[in-house]
Amino acid sequence: MATGVNLGSLASAMDNAEFVLIDGVVFETEYTRIPDERTAADDVVLEVKHGDTEVTFTREEMDDAEHLGEGVYLLKSGAQLRFLSSATIH
């Protein structure tokens, strides 16, 4: 996968994310496929939705994502993603 990011860190962030903040807009996670050695470059690994807007990311787009901390990743395209999960209040 990526050389610029720890696969375990990205996989964990993606796997636990119910929402993804993309350049300041909150999207709901619709589909996640954790990238691994069997994932082709053009395979969709993340699909998110905000209203009628759907955005997909391929493994190639996620490759070499730079981890900025606290679930935040900078893609080589310049997009900034922050993986979020909702808090449960008891």
ABEGO torsion letter per residue (X at the ends): XBAABBAAAAAAAAAABABBBBGGBBBBBABBBBBBAABBAABBABBBBBEABBBBBBAAAABGBBBAEGGBBBBAAGBBBBBBBBBBBX
